Amino acid sequence: MKLCNRNLLQPSQIRADVVTCPLSAITASLKYFLTDSSLVAFLADAKSKGFN
């Protein structure tokens, strides 16, 4: 069975509290290039709004 982003997105769309998948799938999604830039943008926005 080949895992892709859909395997991680579908449980979140049905609001599942737990998903069972290989750790490699989770770590691969964390290393996605947009994750870093989106997190930086989110934290900068939150800081500009006064959230620490």
C-alpha positions in Angstrom: 0.0 0.0 0.0 1.4 3.3 -1.0 0.9 6.2 1.4 0.4 9.7 0.2 -0.8 13.0 1.8 -4.4 11.9 1.2 -3.9 9.2 3.9 -3.1 11.9 6.4 -5.7 14.4 5.3 -8.8 12.1 5.2 -8.8 11.4 9.0 -8.5 15.1 9.7 -11.4 15.9 7.4 -13.6 13.6 9.4 -12.3 15.0 12.6 -10.6 11.8 13.8 -8.7 12.2 17.0 -6.2 9.4 16.1 -4.7 8.2 12.9 -2.5 5.1 12.5 0.2 5.4 9.9 3.9 4.8 9.6 6.1 7.3 11.4 7.9 7.8 8.1 4.7 9.3 6.6 4.4 11.8 9.5 8.0 12.8 9.4 7.9 13.2 5.6 4.9 15.5 5.8 6.8 17.6 8.4 9.7 18.0 6.1 7.6 19.4 3.2 9.0 22.7 2.0 5.8 24.6 2.6 5.5 23.5 6.2 8.5 25.6 7.2 7.6 28.7 5.3 4.0 28.5 6.4 5.0 28.1 10.1 7.3 31.1 9.9 4.5 33.2 8.3 2.0 32.0 10.9 4.3 32.8 13.9 5.1 36.3 12.5 1.4 37.0 12.0 0.6 35.8 15.5 3.4 37.9 17.0 2.2 41.0 15.1 -1.3 40.4 16.6 0.2 40.3 20.2 0.2 36.6 20.7 3.4 35.2 22.2 
